[in-house]
Amino acid sequence: MHSLLLRSQFNVHKSPSLQAFQAYRESEAHNSLQTSVSSDGELLEYETLELRVHPPNIDINNDHPTRSIITVDSANRPGTLIEVVQHFTELGLDVRKARISSDGGWFVDEFEVTEACGQKVADYRKLCSIKQMLNINLRGHDELLHNADETDEMHKVETTVLELAGQDSAGLLADVTQLLTTNGCNVRSAAVWTYKQRVAFVLSVTENGMPVHDGVKLQRLQQLLFTMMDSEGNGIVDIKRVRGEVHHDRRLHQLMLQEDLKAWDRLQATSQPDPASDSEDDGPSSIDSRPTASPADSASSLHEFVSNKTENAISFYRSPKHSKPDVNITRCGNGGYWLVTIKCKDRNKLLFDTVCTLADMDYDVYHATIDSQHGIAHQEYYIKPRYGGTAWNEARAVKLAAMMEAAIQRRFPKGLKVHVRSVDRFGCLSSLARVLKDANLCVTRAKVKTYALSSSSGHTFCVMDASGAPPDRAKVEAACAEIGGKLVDAGEEEKTASAGTHKFSFSFLTRQWGKGWNGLATSPSSSDGGS
């Protein structure tokens, strides 16, 4: 009755669709009075009111000898699953099993998680963080800020975050960081991914310990970085201010997916030109609304996309966890679901990689089963497209399979893995990247963290020779020593970072090819995507 009066007297409109979890969190943060009407005068949907009356309930059972069993039940809205899985990932936890069910507007999910060492979660702060991960009223409290790598005090730091994506090129990391350093910006944290000649950066920077306030400087930096990322003008450069921890992996997934979608569209345009298709596109599913391809054409497109013919044949120089996943998407007879099955070698962050891709491709997970036994992971997802109807579309299914496989594969960069530990000093990343570039070495993966309480920083690089061949370890060692680095045994970096006269200490983690997840020896001449 009250809603009818509101609509008639004040012209209030009902929200058009279910609000995503992230948008719901932001809107509730600005709705301190907890009214039933949004700031735009729209009636809040039932799920928002339901969450206020019955907030998410999270139960942790630690009776299992080696695993913590976490049960989550809450009103279902898009993005809740990825919020939970991302929280587990940032706590450094591995999901061994999961049962997900979210039909009927409410979901009940059960996760069996362990620490990286294989034991159940015993850390009190992590347990508190899990209990509160969906409680929007407690966001920002210290209990929620415990993370896996102890990047202490990051929740108190406000930084300027640059998100970049575009065409990869030799020495690009050195050029980007040199530009920032020259303009007085200090990189506090960074993450860089490369895959199939594309690259994505997420860099958190400060100026004199504060976010960059000069709008003219930010605009100039954005223009210069846009030119660096793609000479054809197809790059991505976003600059924003963020307080607290920066979710590098989440944003890198989104940036790399955009790059993969561009590559997929270019492939389709060259292999199956259809001038009339542009006029038929409409709505969020316009990318996939072209005439459905035949199974043979779809299979050919998928094979061509996941195969990297331009890369050097020596693709075994990567993590031993690398393997080619089996990804299949079929039509499910009951309920209009699409069934996604994935089988591959088990590893940490696998669930995060697959759930991220489904969410970013606008597919909702209704039911899922995740199992990991004897080093092999089995995942089954019952999904429906969020937009464009649920009717089966072969072309969309093939496209989704390609994006899923790419998301799993790009977690394994090629290269010699180098870990650097140093005192926190201005321009450290720029100096390291520059000397590697001058030594004709390419960085295929980078991760940088600043530890506030210990005033130190950690850098992890995967390095390849610019020719595409595995790098000479002596060459990398000489490059690091040139700017004051000292080689130490793995695990000793923290003890020796500030000892003696050297600026930093570094160690190597040697990689080599071995056996794939199915027990068969992987060929040292297989391509990046595997075939």
Secondary structure, DSSP 4 states (H G I P E B T S, - for coil): -HHHHHHHHH--EE-SSPPPHHHHHHHHHT-TT--SB-TTSEEPPHHHHHHHHS--EEEEE--SSS-EEEEEEEE--TTHHHHHHHHHHHTT-EEEEEEEE-GGGEEEEEEEEE-TTSPPP--HHHHHHHHTTT-GGGTTSGGGG--TT--TTGGG-EEEEEEEEEE--TTHHHHHHHHHHHTT-EEEEEEEEEETTEEEEEEEEEBTTB----HHHHHHHHHHHHHHH-TTS--EEEEEEEES---HHHHHHHHHHHHHHHHHHHHHHHHS--GGGGGG--STTGGG-SPPPPHHHHHHHHHHHH--TTS-S---SB-TT----EEEEEE-SSTTPEEEEEEEE--TTHHHHHHHHHHHTTEEEEEEEEEEETTEEEEEEEEEESSS-S---HHHHHHHHHHHHHHHHTTS-BSEEEEEEEE--TTHHHHHHHHHHHTTEEEEEEEEEEETTTTEEEEEEEEEETTSSPPPHHHHHHHHHHTTEEE--TT-HHHHTTSTT-SEEEEEE-----B-TTSPBPPTT--SS--
